Amino acid sequence: MANHKTHHEDCDVLVVGGGMAGTGAAFEARHWGRDLKIICVEKANIDRSGAVAQGLYAINCYMGMQWGENQPEDHVRYARNDLMGMVREDLGYDMARHVDSTVHMFDEWGLPMMKNEENGRYLREGKWQIMIHGESYKPIVAEAAKKSADKIYNRIMVTHLLMDEEKENRIGGAVGFNMRTGDFHIFRAKTVIVAAGGASHIFKPRAVGEGMGRTWYAPWSNGSAYALPIAVGAKMTQMENRIVLCRFKDGYGPVGAYFLHLKTYTQNANGENYEKKWYDQTKELVGEYIDHHPTPTCLRNHAFIQETIAGGGPIHMVTTEAFQDPHLETVGWENFLGMTVGQAVVWASQNIDPKYTNPELTTSEPYVMGSHATCSGAWVSGPEDLSPPEYFWGYNRMLTVDGLFGAGDTVGGSAHKFSSGSFTEGRLAAKAAVKYIQDQKAEGIKVTDKQCDDFKEAVFKPLETYTVAQNEITGGTVSPSYISPIQGLQRLQRIMDEYVGGIATNYMTNANMLRRGLELLAWLEEDLEKVGAEDLHQLMRAWELKHRAITSQCVTEHTMFREETRWPGYYYRGDHMKLDDDNWHCLTVSRRDPKTGKFTMEKVPVYHIVDKNEKKKAS
Ligand SMILES: Cc1cc2nc3c(=O)[nH]c(=O)nc-3n(C[C@H](O)[C@H](O)[C@H](O)COP(=O)(O)OP(=O)(O)OC[C@H]3O[C@@H](n4cnc5c(N)ncnc54)[C@H](O)[C@@H]3O)c2cc1C
C-alpha cells in the first residue's frame, strides 16, 4: 500500500471512459460549462481506445434530415421493430433528432466522408449508414475531447465510484489506478458520466487457446459501464437483451457493407435460401413479428442457428457474384482494411479469395451492450419534453443515482445509436450534467478520506494476495490460496456459456440452468476475493474480471426474470419458447442492493411515443 502514491483531483464533470460517448461528453461539457473543470479518465489512450480504436468504414446512424432522407420518428420505428418492440422511444428519438449535427461536426473536423457523385450527399451504404474512410475516426474525435477537457488521464482504470456521505444516493466521484505507475487516483467530482463501453468475454468466446482475444466486440470492453453503476445501486434495464452477431467466420469481419452496398446474400451449404425454410417455425414462436420489414436481426440469426443445428451448414456469404465488378471488389477489401484487417489475413491464411470462393459466416458468442442492435444498460431519465413521468426524474441521461450520468453502451433501452449516436448521447448527458451543477444540485458533497482509503486497500489487494500466495505455488500457477485472473475469467465464461445461453447450448437456457448459474456465480464472487495479480497488468485483468462478474450476475438475473423468448436468435428460454406479448410487452428493470448484493426485479411499461395511437400494448 505504502508503495502506491495517491493523487487527488477535484472536478466538476468527470468522464469515465474516453471512447465515442466519452469524447462527446467532454466536448459538450465544455460548450455549456465554460468555467467548469472537466476531467476525462481513460483505461487505454483516448487516441486509440474503445470499440472504434481500429477505425470504422461506416457511420451507422445518420438521419439525413437536411435532405429529407429520414426523420427521428423513422429511426424510432426502425429500432422498435428490430428490438421486437422493446425500446425506450423517448431516448431513441432524442438521440436521433441530434445525431445529424454530430456527424456534421465530424465532417468539419476532417473525417473523410464519402460523397455520392450524383447528388453530392453523403454516400449511403444503407438507409441509416453513410460511408467514411474511417481509419482515423477515433484520433479525430479524441482531438476534440483533448481540446475541451482540462485534463485527460490515460492508462487509468476506474475501479469504483465514490458516493457522497452527506446526502444519500448522490455521487461523489471515482477512484482508479494507473496501470503503468501503480499510483492510486482519487477524483472527487460533482457529476460523473460513465461512458466505459460494453462487455465482451463474459460468455466463452468461440476463439479459445491460440485465438483467445479474437472476438467481435472489442476484447478490452469489460463491462465497467455496468459494474460501476450496479455496485452503487443504480437501476439497470434489459440486461437479458445480449447480442449475437452474424459475421465472417474467425475474423468477425463486418457484413454490413457486403449486404447493403455490395448486395451480397447468404445461402446454406446446398446453395439454398435457408431463411425462408424457417419462416413457419419462426411464426409459431413470435407471431407477426416475422412479417415485419426489415426482418429483426435476432430472427435472421434464428434462421441461421436453426439451419446449422439441422445440418445445413456451413452458411456462406455469396461474394463471387459482386466481386466480379472491380469497383465492388475494391470496396469489399477496403471495408476490412479500414476496420478489421484481421479478416483479410484470415482469408489469406485459409486460401479464400472472395472473388472465387464464398466465405463462411458464423454466429458469435453473446456480448452485452447498449449502442448496437441491442439495448442493455442503465435505466436513465429521458428528456423532459418527451418522456412520460415514469421515464423522467429531472436530468436527461441521469441514472437513478443523483449526479451519475451515462452515455453510449452504458445506457439501456436505446439501441442502434452506434458510433455517432453514442457520441451524441455523450453530448446530451454532458449538457444535463452541467445543468445539474448550475442548478446547485451538487452542493456540499462530502467524500471522506476513509472511503477513499478503503477503496485503495481493496484496489491493490490482488497484488498483496499474490505476494503471499506465490510462496504456496505447487506447480506452474497452481496455488491453494489464490486464483489468477485468467483462471477466474475462464471459469466465468464457462458458467455463462453453459448455463446462461452461450454457444455451448446453441444459446439455450431455462430457469433451472439459470438458477444453477446464479449459484455458481455467487461462489465465483466469493473466490474472487482471492484473485491474485503478479504485476500491474494482471491487476487490471483482476479488476476487469470483477467488473465482468458483476455484469454477468445482472445479465443472469434479468434472463431469469423475463419468462419468454423475446429475441430468438439472441437466446432461448427453453421453458418459455414463445414470445409472450400478453405478459412481457414491458421493460425489465433491476437493482442490486449495494449492502446485501441481492437483486430485485420489476416490470416497467413500454410507452410507445411514436404512432402511439396504433401501439397501445404497454403492459
Ligand atoms: C467490431 C465493431 C464494429 C462496429 N462497427 C460500427 C460501424 O461500422 N459504424 C458505427 O457507427 N458503429 C460501429 N460500431 C459501434 C460503435 O463502435 C459503438 O457503438 C461505440 O463505440 C460505443 O461507444 P461507447 O463510448 O459507449 O464505447 P467505446 O467507444 O467502446 O468507449 C468505451 C471507453 O471506455 C474505456 N473504459 C472501459 N472501462 C474503463 C474503466 N474501467 N476505466 C476507464 N476507462 C474505461 C475504454 O477503454 C473505451 O475507451 C462497431 C463496434 C464494434 C465493436
The ligand as an SDF file (V2000), in Angstrom:
LIG
                    3D

 53 58  0  0  0  0  0  0  0  0999 V2000
  -16.3790   -4.5190  -34.3250 C   0  0  0  0  0  0  0  0  0  0  0  0
  -17.2640   -3.3140  -34.2200 C   0  0  0  0  0  0  0  0  0  0  0  0
  -17.7390   -2.7370  -35.3600 C   0  0  0  0  0  0  0  0  0  0  0  0
  -18.5440   -1.6150  -35.2990 C   0  0  0  0  0  0  0  0  0  0  0  0
  -18.9360   -1.0490  -36.4570 N   0  0  0  0  0  0  0  0  0  0  0  0
  -19.5560    0.1330  -36.4360 C   0  0  0  0  0  0  0  0  0  0  0  0
  -19.7910    0.8320  -37.6550 C   0  0  0  0  0  0  0  0  0  0  0  0
  -19.4440    0.3550  -38.7330 O   0  0  0  0  0  0  0  0  0  0  0  0
  -20.3850    2.0370  -37.5840 N   0  0  0  0  0  0  0  0  0  0  0  0
  -20.7660    2.6070  -36.3990 C   0  0  0  0  0  0  0  0  0  0  0  0
  -21.2860    3.7220  -36.4190 O   0  0  0  0  0  0  0  0  0  0  0  0
  -20.5720    1.9560  -35.2250 N   0  0  0  0  0  0  0  0  0  0  0  0
  -19.9710    0.7400  -35.2100 C   0  0  0  0  0  0  0  0  0  0  0  0
  -19.7170    0.0780  -34.0350 N   0  0  0  0  0  0  0  0  0  0  0  0
  -20.3200    0.5870  -32.7890 C   0  0  0  0  0  0  0  0  0  0  0  0
  -19.5320    1.6700  -32.0700 C   0  0  0  0  0  0  0  0  0  0  0  0
  -18.1860    1.3600  -32.0910 O   0  0  0  0  0  0  0  0  0  0  0  0
  -20.0590    1.7740  -30.6380 C   0  0  0  0  0  0  0  0  0  0  0  0
  -21.4410    2.0000  -30.7100 O   0  0  0  0  0  0  0  0  0  0  0  0
  -19.4240    2.9070  -29.8370 C   0  0  0  0  0  0  0  0  0  0  0  0
  -18.0310    2.8280  -29.8520 O   0  0  0  0  0  0  0  0  0  0  0  0
  -19.9310    2.8850  -28.3890 C   0  0  0  0  0  0  0  0  0  0  0  0
  -19.3930    3.9850  -27.7360 O   0  0  0  0  0  0  0  0  0  0  0  0
  -19.0300    3.9420  -26.1750 P   0  0  0  0  0  0  0  0  0  0  0  0
  -18.3760    5.2320  -25.8500 O   0  0  0  0  0  0  0  0  0  0  0  0
  -20.2010    3.5190  -25.4000 O   0  0  0  0  0  0  0  0  0  0  0  0
  -17.9570    2.7630  -26.0410 O   0  0  0  0  0  0  0  0  0  0  0  0
  -16.4510    2.7700  -26.5460 P   0  0  0  0  0  0  0  0  0  0  0  0
  -16.2990    3.6030  -27.7530 O   0  0  0  0  0  0  0  0  0  0  0  0
  -16.0290    1.3590  -26.6210 O   0  0  0  0  0  0  0  0  0  0  0  0
  -15.6510    3.5090  -25.3790 O   0  0  0  0  0  0  0  0  0  0  0  0
  -15.5400    2.9940  -24.0710 C   0  0  0  0  0  0  0  0  0  0  0  0
  -14.2540    3.5480  -23.4620 C   0  0  0  0  0  0  0  0  0  0  0  0
  -14.2100    3.3140  -22.0550 O   0  0  0  0  0  0  0  0  0  0  0  0
  -12.8930    2.9110  -21.6970 C   0  0  0  0  0  0  0  0  0  0  0  0
  -13.0050    2.1540  -20.4370 N   0  0  0  0  0  0  0  0  0  0  0  0
  -13.5880    0.9530  -20.2700 C   0  0  0  0  0  0  0  0  0  0  0  0
  -13.5470    0.6050  -18.9750 N   0  0  0  0  0  0  0  0  0  0  0  0
  -12.9340    1.6130  -18.3260 C   0  0  0  0  0  0  0  0  0  0  0  0
  -12.5890    1.8280  -16.9570 C   0  0  0  0  0  0  0  0  0  0  0  0
  -12.9050    0.9510  -16.0170 N   0  0  0  0  0  0  0  0  0  0  0  0
  -11.9330    2.9670  -16.6270 N   0  0  0  0  0  0  0  0  0  0  0  0
  -11.6200    3.8860  -17.5900 C   0  0  0  0  0  0  0  0  0  0  0  0
  -11.9210    3.7240  -18.9020 N   0  0  0  0  0  0  0  0  0  0  0  0
  -12.5750    2.6110  -19.2460 C   0  0  0  0  0  0  0  0  0  0  0  0
  -12.4420    2.0870  -22.8880 C   0  0  0  0  0  0  0  0  0  0  0  0
  -11.0550    1.9440  -22.9250 O   0  0  0  0  0  0  0  0  0  0  0  0
  -13.0100    2.9010  -24.0470 C   0  0  0  0  0  0  0  0  0  0  0  0
  -12.1250    3.8930  -24.4830 O   0  0  0  0  0  0  0  0  0  0  0  0
  -18.9120   -1.0640  -34.0520 C   0  0  0  0  0  0  0  0  0  0  0  0
  -18.4410   -1.6560  -32.8740 C   0  0  0  0  0  0  0  0  0  0  0  0
  -17.6060   -2.7730  -32.9690 C   0  0  0  0  0  0  0  0  0  0  0  0
  -17.0660   -3.3990  -31.7230 C   0  0  0  0  0  0  0  0  0  0  0  0
  1  2  1  0
  2  3  1  0
  2 52  2  0
  3  4  2  0
  4  5  1  0
  4 50  1  0
  5  6  2  0
  6  7  1  0
  6 13  1  0
  7  8  2  0
  7  9  1  0
  9 10  1  0
 10 11  2  0
 10 12  1  0
 12 13  2  0
 13 14  1  0
 14 15  1  0
 14 50  1  0
 15 16  1  0
 16 17  1  0
 16 18  1  0
 18 19  1  0
 18 20  1  0
 20 21  1  0
 20 22  1  0
 22 23  1  0
 23 24  1  0
 24 25  2  0
 24 26  1  0
 24 27  1  0
 27 28  1  0
 28 29  2  0
 28 30  1  0
 28 31  1  0
 31 32  1  0
 32 33  1  0
 33 34  1  0
 33 48  1  0
 34 35  1  0
 35 36  1  0
 35 46  1  0
 36 37  1  0
 36 45  1  0
 37 38  2  0
 38 39  1  0
 39 40  1  0
 39 45  2  0
 40 41  1  0
 40 42  2  0
 42 43  1  0
 43 44  2  0
 44 45  1  0
 46 47  1  0
 46 48  1  0
 48 49  1  0
 50 51  2  0
 51 52  1  0
 52 53  1  0
M  END
$$$$
